[in-house]
Amino acid sequence: MDTSSGHQDREEAERLSTAVGVLAHFLSRQPLTQALALLEHRLEGADGMSVMRIAEDGHVVPELLASALTVRESLGRINDLIHACGILLVLPHILGDEERITVRPSLGAGNDPSRPYDLETVQRIAELKLARWRGADAMRKRQTFKDLVMLAADTSGRRSELFVIGPEPCRFLTTSTSTAAWALDRSPGALRTFTTVFGTRTCPSPSSPRPMPPTFRSPICGIFSPRPSQPSCIEMSSA
């Protein structure tokens, strides 16, 4: 190993450790949302000198900004780490005795075209959504439905499963009256897949003599029925 490179790595690790400590100390005083709300309240009507005092009272110093920038730069791919950890910790609990992974897993957040699913075995395909829903979850809802569509598009006959954290994602998929058009409007690839798998973009005629496939205007809760041929939504514990 290059000595200079190793020394640089140690310096970066120490810098990150110091920055994390500064952030942890700031956040230990009170929740960030509460701290920002208090600062906003005090800033109303303040002049330049008052702003300086408010910043000092709130422990907002240049070191805090520098530390936040360092942590963001170093941990910008934290979602990839969460995703990789989740997959590695979950797999031993869901793989059957003779079940083996057949395609190199997609450990980073997101998929590439050659690996469309987080997990592929002879028996199943699966996607893992490792975010806790907190109430303002429009993007998470869209992503969850998109993953369900992509799982449903598989024609291999394998079991398809969507693993999620908490009850909210499964509840959304089974009760939401939002439409597929809303959920997929920012995912052109999934829109094309939906059309290919389910057919028409238009609503069926009320006088149609037989059930029609779901459309872009169909409510999400009515698109995937709980039967073996459809993807399953499985809740995981985040403990």
N, C-alpha and C positions, 0 to 999 in steps of 0.2 A: 504493500500500500504506500502511496506517495505521502511522505512525512508532512509536507506543507499542506496537502489536501486534508489529512487527518487533523492537523492543527486548526485549519479553517473550520472544519466541521464542528470541532469542540467549541470554538469561539461562537459559532452560530447557535449551538445548543445552549450555551450559557446565556447568550443574549435573549434567546426565546424564553428561557427559564426566568430570567429577571423580568422580562416584559409581562409574562403571565402572572408573576407575583404582584406587580404593580396593578394590573387589572383586577386580580382577585381581592386585593386590599381595598380598592375603590368600590367594587361591587359588594363587599361584605358590609359596607356601611348601611345600605338600604337597597331595595330592588331598583334596577335601572329605570323602569317605567316611572316609578315614584320619584326618583332623583331628577329625571328629565322634566317631569311635570312641575316640580318645585322650582327648578331653574327657569322654566318658561314663565311661571307666575311672577317670579321676582324680576324678570327682565322687562316686563311691560312697563313702559315709561322711564326706563333707566337711561342715564347718559353714559359717556365713555368711562368716567371714573367709577361710576356705580357698577358697570359691567365688570371692571377689574376686581372689585370687592366681591361681587357675586360669584365670579369664577373662583377666587381664592377660598371663599367660604364653602363652595361646593367641591373643593379639592380638585378642580379642573386646572391642571398645570400642563406645561409643554411635555413633561415626561409621560403623562397619561396619554396624550395624543400619539407620541412616538411609540409607546408600548402597544397601543391599539393597532397602529399601522404594522408593527412588527409581527404581531400575532396574526393579523389578517393575511399578511404576505406568507407567513410560514404555514398557517393552517387553512389556507384557501381551499384545500381539497379535503376538508374534514368530512364532508358528506361521503367521499369515496371510502374513507377509513371506517365510518359508521356502517356503510353498506357491506364492506368486506368483512368486518367483525360479525355483523349480523348473520351473513350467509355461513361463515365458518362455524359459528356457535349453534346455528339452527340445524345444519345438515345432519349431524350425528343423531338428532332426535327424529328426523323425518324419513331418512333413507331406510328402506327395508334391508333385511339380512343379506339378500343376494342382489340388491340394487346398486348399480355402479354408475358414476357420472360418465357420460359418453362424449360430451362436448366441453371444452375448456370453459369453466364458468366465467361469467362477466362480473367480476368482483367490484369494479368501479361503478359509481352511480351512472346510469344510462347504459345503452346497449349499442353495439356496432352491428352493421348489417350481417356479418358472418356469425354473430352470436345474438340472435334476437331475444333470447330468454336468459334470465339469471341462472337457471338450472335446467339441464336436460339429461335425462336418463332414458333407458329403454322403456320404462313404465310411465314416465311423467315429464311434463314441462312445468316450470313454475316461475313466478315473479315474486319478489319480496319488496314490500313498501315499508320502510323503517322510519317513518315520521309519525310523531304524535300529533294528532289533530287538536287544535286549540280554539277553534271557533271561527277564525277567518281563513277558511281552507279552500277557497275557490280553485287555486292552482292544483292543490293536492287532489281535489275531487276530479278535475279534468284528467290528471295523470293516472289516477286509479282506474277511471273508466277506460282510458286509452289502453292501459295494460290488459284490462279484461277483454277488450275487443281483439287485441293481438293474440291473446291466448285462445280465444274462440275461433280465430282464423286458422289455427293449426289443423291440418287434415290427416295427421299421422295416426290418429286413434288413441294416442296416449292420454292419460289423465292430465288435466290442466288445473293448476291451483294458484291462487293469489293469496299470499301470506301477508297479513297486515298487523299493525299494533293497535290494540284497543278496539272497542265495538263500533266506533263511528264510521269507519270505511265500509264495513259490511252493511251497516244500517243505511248508509247513503245509497248503496247499490240496490238495496231491496225496497226502499221507500221513496226515493227521490222522484219528483215529477218534472225535474229539469229534463230537457231533451238531449238526444244524442248530438244534435246540431250544436247546441251550446257547449257540450263537453269536448267536442272534437274540433271546434272552430279554430284552434291554434295548432292543430296537428294534421297537416295536409296528408301525410303518409297514412295515418290511421283513418282519415276520411275515405281515402281510396280503398283501403282494406275493408272498411265497413260496407262500402258500396259493393265490392266484390263478393263479400261473404253473405250479405243480407239482401242485396238486390237494389230495388228501386229507391230513389230519393224522395218520392212523392207519397202522400198518404193514400191508403187504399180507399176505394169507393165504399160508402156505407152499404151499398147493395151487392157487394162482392159475395158470391156464393160460398167461398171458402176463406179460411184465415190467410191473411197476407203476411209476408215477412215484416220485421220491424223496419221503420224508416227513420230518416234524420229527425223527423218531428215526433217520433215515439218517445214516451217518457222512459227514462233510464230504468225505473223499477219494473217495467214490463218487458224489457228486452231479453234478459237472461233468466229463464225459469230454472228452478232447482231440480235438475234431473242429471243423471250420470254423464250425458253427452255435453253438458255445459261446464264452464269453469266453476270451481268452488272458491269461495272466499273464506279464508281460515284465519281466525284471530290468534295472535301470539301474545305471550306475556312479555313485557318489556323489563321485567325484573332481572 
